[in-house]
């Protein structure tokens, strides 16, 4: 057996910040080298950030990525790190490719480079390109057709990128055929609820298929609507966990591995037509030594804590990476704005959270007092700006009744928030939840205004559960629960007319959300949902509301994605569409 100390840097990067990302590679490489690492790895597309989307189609950006990579290799050597191989994800291109039908312009590649002794020792590109959910990698990239194998201190290390593990075939069985002692995959795998359980099962299965120890390095942080939760994993050939990193925490996982010593240099074409590309950096095994860094398995977050943490990380990353220091929230005293405020305080600090209460003639006294109570509990900044004078001025000029009158109030609030945003530099947070967005239960240019929607992908029943969890967690830590109990227990209401409650328009949220989960997240049809025991009239009504509201959802701001199918890139339906699922079964 041979010995190898592996360092997996579970860190964040920012799309387009090539210099800043390169600086992070240098910093964390120094940290890993100080721990005696023999092989240092960083996440998928670390140098460019991920996902780069249409930036991949710009030759200027691709060439900047390639230049920065070469400069980084020289910089690492100048810093005394040249003898330790460093794996860095970046954006490359196929230099010999000819323009072709169905091929991305410029033939970009999602690639990884091995940097060693001041130069680029090896490059390879992702073989399996995902084309589902938020992924459009067939649109952007040309696949790699090699199995890269790196010999480090007498150990053959096969290399892969993210989807190469998630899909069958390709580099995993090829690793077994090549006889590698370690399979190392670098990833930028976005967070989804319960994905950590599937991820562990996947890595265990792939390790058994590859017949060797398998390391799965993941990114953390956030990019637009995506959140990355880390959860890097190392398992042995039997699938037993050797190390598992914390969720949502930046850091370096360094551990000693006992691995089979390499034999003859593998060569030829193996599984799925992959050609082995073998590079020897150091062929002599290290002397036997006791395992000092044996790794540990970080405890998992329970479901609600995991979701809440993802929402905090998503908002914090969006604000910080776009240069925003403070946020503005319309506070109605209701559960949605209260939860968004709590998330914002945890993400950015209460001093940077500004709330505005905007009562109208229909606002209840408890709505005002609940907003004030929220401010006292959290320490956020609160001001009150009544909208009644503005509303009266509009009504003197226009004759509005019914829904038009109700929506005017919401739009006045939206206009007020955007005016304060322009004047004071805060970004406005939209408080809408997934249940409301699905059914169109929101006002365009009213409660839908804002730069970011922290709970856009959270169903209303989960909003209540998260609020209760956050208060319970505060009590357990000896802190003041941030969300007023009355905001949790009172019937939800938009308060745009006397005595209005959400149940006037929508089914009970527990029933509504279960129907929506099947229709939106699972793409089940009307009859399938009814067959599960749901009332036919309720299902028909919910599906009709959802189908009609597509145009509203297109105009809603981005927000943190926590489900397998959020509104946005995950779910793409035509705005002009006469098909109605509730009628199509005839």
ABEGO torsion letter per residue (X at the ends): XBBBBBBBBBBBBBBGBAAAAAAAAAAAAAAAAAAGBABBBBBBGAAAEOBAEAAAABAAAAAAAAAAAAAAAAAAAAAGAAABBBBBBBBBBBAABBBBBGBBBGGBBBBBBBBBGGBBABBBBBABBBBBEABAAAAABBBBABBBBBBBGGBBBBBBBGAAAABBEEAAAAAAAAGBABBBBBBBBBBBBGAAAAAAAAAAAAAAAAGBBBBBBBBBEBBEABBBAEGBBBBBAAGBBABBBBBGBBEBBBBBBBBBBBBBBBBEBBBGGBBBBBBBABABBBBBBBBABAEBBBBBBBAAAAAAAAAAAAAAAAAAAAGBABBBBBBAGBAAAAAAAAAAAAAAEAAABBBBBBBBAABBAAAAAAAAAAAAAAGBBBBBBBAAAAAAAAAAABBBBEAAAAAAAAAAAAAAAAAAAAAAGBBBBBABBAAAAAAGBBBBGBAABEABBAAAABBAAAAAAAAAAAAAAAAAAGBBBABBAAAAABBBBAGABBGBBAAAABBBAAAAAAAAAAAAAAGBBAAAAAAAGBBAAAAAAAAAAAAAAAAAAAABBBBBBABABBBEAABBBBABBABBAAAAAX
